[in-house]
Structures are given as structure tokens and as C-alpha cells.
Amino acid sequence: MNTGDSFVVKGGNKLSGTLIPQGAKNEALQILCAVLLTKEEVIIKNIPDILDIRHLIDLISGLGVEVKKLDTHSYSFKAENVDLEFFGSIAFHNNARKIRGSVMLLAPILARFRKAVLPKPGGDKIGRRRLDTHFLGLQKLGAQFNYEEDKSAYQIRADQLRGAYILMDEISVTGTANVLMAAVLADGITTIYNAACEPYLQQLCKMLIRMGAKISGVGSNLLVIEGVSQLSGTTHTLLPDMIEIGSFMSLAAMTQSEIRIKDVRFDQLGIIPFIFERMGLKFEIQNDDIFIPEQNEYEIQSFMDGSIMTIYDSPWPGFTPDLMSVLLVMSIQAKGNVLIHQKMFESRLFFVDKLIDMGAQIILCDPHRAAVNGLNRKYPLRGIEMTSPDIRAGVALLIAALSAKGQSIIHSIHQIDRGYERIDERLKAIGADIIRK
């Protein structure tokens, strides 16, 4: 178990070695909730050992699911005897508020047991993240919601879930996952249009199909689900975490390091490698590894008409918002200029002031846009004391600190631990100077 909530980082070291990406956090949050859809055993492999996942496994265990740890990253789950009374307990509410992914417990419980309770979930403070999409989709299937203000919780009932045509009001990954998990046990046919189609959601679909669900349109924004009466057990292996892979690519660029990222499932990375190429990073695909040679300079491309490059996030197959923070940090020492446009969350760029204190040339235009003038290594960043505001900004600040001259101290690193497994130990192994205090 990790101890200490600060990193002391001495920057300026060139790193060298191999990094193996952890299992995908965002996939794990969906897949772990789906084990409640069946009373049979489900084995999940390649689960990352991180805070958010530990919280979710504790919640699932508290619900009466039989949980067995098979090894560091593999678990067996059997949801034969679920304790619905635990839903109303203070322990459940306190744990559920720690992690936003707890919202995806809602559909499996509702689908199997016709009633559920959901406290307002927590998670990152990165801007407003509505639950309307989840609720509207489940209401279309026949669920009734009642918000109890004194308990800050939603009471949900559904005497019978029935298939429906659902046009999602936003392309929400967790919203699509919730509606999908309810629809597989609903009576009749459900059509979800404007569905999210991230690889993690495709993984959930494939797992549910192996369990006996009838789903067509996997990988598209139009899912058609024919409800079944029950699902069986299965074994599922999580993809490597694309966000960690992108973070390691940014780290290699900023620290002028030669790094091999092992077994990345390149076929599942979508546009991510292309965006890093646009930022000037050179890399090779060797078997299923990404090999990044040491680079003294990397130059941001311009658009074909010569205008300044703009990188923006959008739903899959667009560029994931979870990599915008590390891409922004990478641009600090690039040659050239770039506009980073974080469209999907309005508070994710507020960590930029720490980077400016370190010597970065960045103009924060508004809560969504930052213009970066690349230093091209003419001036190193300088170490400072700072606090991690969320998971992704936390690892971006860590990358900046590892590239900086002198010592940095990063507080509230539990934010980083929520999404990155033993990141300090793994980076130390390739030459980073990090102490956890």
C-alpha cells in the first residue's frame, strides 16, 4: 500500500528502459460494474491496482458479491447473493461519493433487482459532469427516479425494464455503458443512437456478448440490443491503458529519454499516435511495442496552409480529453506553437499557472484554451512546490517536474495514485529521481 501524499522530484535525468502499461482504468470501472449482471462467476484479468479501482471493488464486496483476489491484477467475482440493504447504508454512500465510476453500479442493480439507490457521486473536480444522460436513458427503459435531498441520493425503481429507442443527448461513455447494461436484461429491443464507441465500451459489449447478451453495432454510434432473461459468467482481460501510454510518450519527449512501451495494443489506440506525431514525436512500432528514441528536438507541425496547429479533444474516434494535460506539458519544450483547446471540461486547464511558475510560456486564453509557445529547450523548466488538482493534471505536473532543473515537490499525490499504479516505483526503475513522503 502506498504511503505519503507528496512526491519529492529531482528533475533533469534522462530516463532509459522499458515501461509496461497498466490495465485500463476507464475500462475497469465499466467491466467491474457489469459483474453484477449475473449470479455466475466472472473473472477479470489485468485490473490496475489503483485507488479508484480499490474503492469500487470495496463497494462491490460490500454489496455481498463474493470477491477473490487471484493475483495482483486478477479477481474472481460472484454476485449470487447481493445485499440490497447495503445500498442504503452510510458506508456505501461514503464510498460511492469517492468515485464517479460508482454511477455505473446503477444499471446492473436496477436490471437484476428492479430497484437501486445512488448517492451523488464524486471524482475529479474538473468541471460539471451531468448525470442527466444516465437518467434519461434509464427512464426511457421504464425506470422512475426520486431525488431525496436530505440524503443527497436518488431512489430508483423499475417494475419492468422495456426496450426503447434512445437518442443520447450527449456522447457519454459512462452514460452509454449504464443504458447498455440495463438494456441487455430489458424486455424487447433497445436502440441506442449517438452512443459512445470508445474501445473500452467495445470491450464491455464483447464481454456482455460472451455472457449471452445480443448486441449489434459494436464499435459504431448505433447499438441495437435484444434483451435476454439472464446472463452467464465469463473471463475478461482488460486492454492496456491508453492514457498511461500517452503519458509515457509525453514523458519520453520532455525528458529526452529512450523509452520502450511494451504491449500497447496499437490497433486500439486510434488517433492518439497520429496526434503525438503532429507534436513532433518520433517513434517506431516494433511488434506491439512503441519504441521512442532519444530526441534533442521535436517540432510541432503546422496545418497545410501554414497556420498554427490546434489540438482539441472530442468523443472517440477523436482525441481523448484525458490526454490533453500531458500533451500540453509536452508542448512546453517543443519547437513551435500550438493552441490546446480542451472542449469537454471547463476546469481542466487551471493547472497551467503551475507550469507558468516553472517557466513555461503559456497564455491561458479562457477556461478551455491555452496557447503554448514552445521553448525548444532554450530554457529548462525550474522546480517548484505545487499541488495535484486531479488525476491527469497530476501526472502532467509530474512529467514537468521530471524534466525541470532542480527539485519539485508535488502534494496531494493521492490524485495521481487514483489513476496510475505505483508510478513512482515504475519510473524510478528507468532512472527517475522520485521519493514519496
Secondary structure, 3 states (H helix, E strand, C coil): CCCCCEEEEECCCCCEEEECCCECHHHHHHHHHHHHHCCCEEEEECCCCCHHHHHHHHHHHHCCCEEEEEECCEEEEECCCCCHHHHHCHHHHHHHCCCHHHHHHHHHHHHHHCEEEEECCCCCCCCCCCCHHHHHHHHHCCCEEEEEHHHCEEEEECCCCECCEEECCCCCHHHHHHHHHHHCCCECEEEEECCCCCHHHHHHHHHHHHCCCEEECCCCCEEEEECCCCCCCEEEECCECHHHHHHHHHHHHHCCCEEEECCCCHHHCCCHHHHHHHCCCCCEEECCEEEECCCCCCECCCCCCCCCEEEECCCCCCCCHHHHHHHHHHHHCCECEEEEECCCCCCCCCCHHHHHHCCCCEEEEECCEEEEECCCCCCCCECCEEECCCHHHHHHHHHHHHHCECEEEEECCHHHHCCCCCHHHHHHCCCCEEEEC
